[in-house]
Amino acid sequence: MGLGTGTKAVRREQPPDGGMTDDRIDNSEDIARLLKGQKHYKVMIPSTETERGDVAVQVCGYCYQIKRDVSCEVPEAVLDVLRNAKYTLYTQRKREDGDGMELVPVISQRYAFQVG
């Protein structure tokens, strides 16, 4: 689900001197209303041997700090960020032609999590 609905767009005219304007768009109330109106899910992110700290997830300027090993409710947009958080590790394997080694990308989820 995209966050495009409920956000404001402002058309900016460039000043005659060619500089930038200092106009700011404050749509924080719209984003808060959108996130609050979304379906919420119970999520639990377990600790690992190497990672025990909280997980920070940002959605349109809103930061959710999720404690590991604790079940909590988050909006669908936060769940989408967790689902899309991936990283790439490279492993070596013998080339098919038998001539040396090659790097093979392996894409994994950044965070293991449970939805309940």
Helices and strands as residue ranges (DSSP letters): H 28-37, E 40-44, E 55-59, E 62-66, E 72-75, H 76-84, E 86-94, E 101-109, E 114-115
